[in-house]
Amino acid sequence: MPMSQEIVAELQVLRLFDASTSQTGLKVHSDAAPELIAATQRLHEKQLITLPDGGYLTPLGYECSVHLQNLLQILTSKPLL
């Protein structure tokens, strides 16, 4: 299944959160790229973050963020040969 640009933007926003703690939030300002503003709003609608302009990760959002960080670490690590 190909990933849409909307999903890629949502992953970019999730990646901005600190996966080591659920106590760090973020704010997406009105002068941010329009695709990131829209992605942040969609993440809020999906109940992954607490506010339409950022806020904190919900428990489900935190779990997604941790999985995303793990996936990125796997994909960017050098293979063991």
Residue pairs with C-beta under 8 A, 6 or more apart in sequence:
5 35
6 35
6 38
6 39
6 42
9 35
9 36
9 38
9 39
10 39
10 42
10 43
11 68
12 36
12 39
13 28
13 36
13 39
13 40
13 43
14 43
14 48
14 61
14 64
14 65
14 68
15 65
15 68
15 69
15 72
16 26
17 24
17 25
17 26
17 57
17 61
17 62
17 65
18 24
19 62
19 65
19 66
19 68
19 69
22 56
22 57
22 59
22 62
23 56
24 56
25 50
25 54
25 55
25 56
25 57
26 54
26 55
27 53
27 54
27 55
28 36
28 37
28 40
28 53
28 54
29 53
30 37
37 53
40 49
40 52
40 53
40 54
41 52
41 53
43 49
43 61
44 50
44 51
44 52
44 55
47 58
47 60
47 61
48 57
48 58
48 60
48 61
48 64
49 55
49 56
49 57
49 58
49 61
50 56
50 57
50 58
57 64
57 65
